[in-house]
């Protein structure tokens, strides 16, 4: 018999991570209070602390992802143009 994994909401994860970041209780106390594994509490806390600055950034995550996609496309285009330029230089050298 297989059991499905629990999927916690973002709000629940934030609540647990915030409680862990406050440091008023131990990791094990927080885990038993909310019914999750202590390792999960640590992981959520680390994610909150590392990505917390993005919460207050002016650029939402969607815009950042779109910009990263645009940059990737532009770098690919630059690579193709460089290859074409090198090929044209070789062909031009043959005719001169």
VOGU-3710 file (C-alpha; in Angstrom, 3 decimals, decimal comma):
1> xxxxxxxxxx> 0,000/0,000/0,000  1,441/3,334/-1,004  0,866/6,568/0,801  0,889/9,958/-0,819  3,342/12,545/0,353  1,964/15,554/2,161  2,079/18,759/0,212  2,136/21,814/2,399  0,965/25,219/1,280  3,365/28,096/0,880
11> xxxxxxxxxx> 1,658/29,880/3,757  2,241/26,903/6,076  5,899/26,639/5,037  6,392/30,345/5,650  4,759/30,107/9,068  7,023/27,203/10,113  10,162/28,803/8,671  9,405/32,094/10,398  8,942/30,319/13,722  12,296/28,601/13,206
21> xxxxxxxxxx> 13,997/31,864/12,245  12,713/33,571/15,393  14,614/31,029/17,488  12,159/31,021/20,380  11,780/27,242/20,178  14,114/24,448/19,115  13,877/22,879/15,715  12,474/19,667/17,200  9,804/21,524/19,163  8,651/23,371/16,047
31> xxxxxxxxxx> 8,639/20,149/14,032  6,540/18,237/16,544  4,169/21,170/16,999  3,461/21,385/13,257  3,773/17,678/12,432  6,746/17,866/10,056  10,264/16,427/10,073  12,969/18,539/11,768  15,074/18,403/8,602  12,207/19,957/6,686
41> xxxxxxxxxx> 12,036/22,791/9,203  15,740/23,463/8,683  15,362/23,393/4,899  12,449/25,834/4,929  14,295/28,135/7,337  17,375/28,187/5,096  15,235/28,919/2,068  13,503/31,762/3,901  16,806/33,283/4,975  18,466/32,926/1,562
51> xxxxxxxxxx> 15,532/34,045/-0,593  13,941/36,457/1,861  15,551/39,458/0,193  13,592/38,725/-2,984  10,345/39,322/-1,119  11,102/43,021/-0,938  12,771/43,438/-4,309  11,169/45,658/-6,895  11,399/42,989/-9,556  9,005/40,064/-9,083
61> xxxxxxxxxx> 10,149/36,531/-9,778  8,238/36,328/-13,075  9,995/39,371/-14,454  13,359/38,017/-13,323  12,667/34,690/-15,031  11,565/36,453/-18,219  14,698/38,585/-18,186  16,892/35,504/-17,701  15,150/33,865/-20,654  15,742/36,938/-22,815
71> xxxxxxxxxx> 19,404/37,023/-21,813  19,815/33,360/-22,723  18,266/33,964/-26,145  20,512/36,962/-26,739  23,661/35,054/-25,759  22,687/32,269/-28,162  22,193/34,832/-30,920  25,595/36,399/-30,166  27,202/32,968/-30,442  25,561/32,317/-33,813
81> xxxxxxxxxx> 26,620/35,715/-35,135  30,214/35,151/-34,035  30,255/31,804/-35,840  28,896/33,434/-39,016  31,462/36,209/-38,787  34,340/33,737/-38,481  32,999/31,766/-41,445  32,705/34,933/-43,536  36,255/35,957/-42,614  37,562/32,583/-43,799
91> xxxxxx> 35,635/32,823/-47,068  36,773/36,409/-47,651  40,397/35,356/-47,095  40,055/32,711/-49,828  39,015/35,299/-52,425  41,728/37,838/-51,643
//
